[in-house]
Amino acid sequence: MREGLARTGWDVVFANDIDPDKQEMYSSHFQDENSHFNLGDIHALNPRTLPNAMLATASFPCNDLSLAGGRAGLRGAQSSAFWGFTRALEGMARRKPPMVLLENVTGFLTSNGGADFLTVLQELNRLGYRVDTFIIDASYFVPQSRQRLFIVGIQNEEPPPALVEEGGFYESEIRPKALADFIFEHSNDVQWDLRNLPPLPELRLTLSDILEPVPANSAEWWSKDRVDYLLGQMSERHLATAEEMMRRGVYSYGTVFRRVRNGRSMAELRTDGIAGCLRTPRGGSGRQILFKAGRGRCQVRLLNGRECARLMGADHYILNVPLNQALFGFGDAVCVPVVEWIAQHYLDAVYEELVPTRHRVPA
């Protein structure tokens, strides 16, 4: 989030996380960490000690909201961190940041039948923010499939004109049908501030563009037995794709995720030039596998930390931590060019509305 916002001129004055491993990864890259990073539970923050800011951002844990989680919703032990965030905002009273940006998985939209999403929007309304929401897939910017739901809150008593005429609809590239339906169904019980945004860019990279030149004899490549085991985990369809790749006269690349299907661990191969969504490697299942094939053979290894950084648009991020720690950090992070795009086409414009003197205030 910080990296993306900084690209359009925003500065950070405060950061918080409860995980010391993430603090270590943050501080290895941002040398000013000691001046503003608070390690601890967000519920324990003292609002009176928080600095003034123009923008407050939060990416509260998705564990209880995603389809892969237990769907406990906002009452879950981790996703309830949202309430720590809003308690901090409320405690700042008249010093509340005029803008809020939240990010989470798209499963948030349907958590508890949409009740959790509605609760968050109405809580932001209660705190004085009109809200907007949209979904962006990182695959428009980097070769990674990573759909995320964003909410913008603005302290604005008079919203701009509606996006559509009365009786019209809200569906667009960034507001797909499910989200547009939600907005339409709650047009009267949520205080909206919906805004038009330009078309998303066209992706210019593929998976092969972000790969490191790992030598064929590197220990990163798996042994034949391990490769054979992975191939044995593939369905007939995925195995046929792998074999067709091996028959080609040039190397091509895909990624593999292991998933449990009908009680059995299966290896699923993706070959469209886009990596699957980076996930935190809890239990090892979230580690994404690179499949290189051609000229009658195949090679297999895990995507390394630098490649994962590139998939998040953080190409030059300093990595001084073990692989699993890096994968955990990037799996929980926000795609940098997505945040940059939101800042450039949304946040900066709202900033100019709220602060016409162009005096930049930190985020």
Secondary structure, DSSP 8 states (H G I E B T S, - for coil): -HHHHHTTT---S-EEES-HHHHHHHHHH-TTGGGTEEES-GGG--GGGS---SEEEE----TTTSTTS---GGGSTTTTHHHHHHHHHHHTGGG--SEEEEEEEGGGGTGGGGHHHHHHHHHHHHTT-EEEEEEEEGGGTSSB--EEEEEEEE--SS----SS-TT-----SSS-HHHHHHHHHTTTTS-B--------------GGGG-----TT-TTS--HHHHHHHHHTS-HHHHHHHHHHHHSSS-EEEEEEEEEETTEEEEEEE-SS-B------GGGTT--EEEEEETTEEEEEE--HHHHHHHTT-TT----S-HHHHHHHHHTS--HHHHHHHIIIIIHHHHHHH-TT------
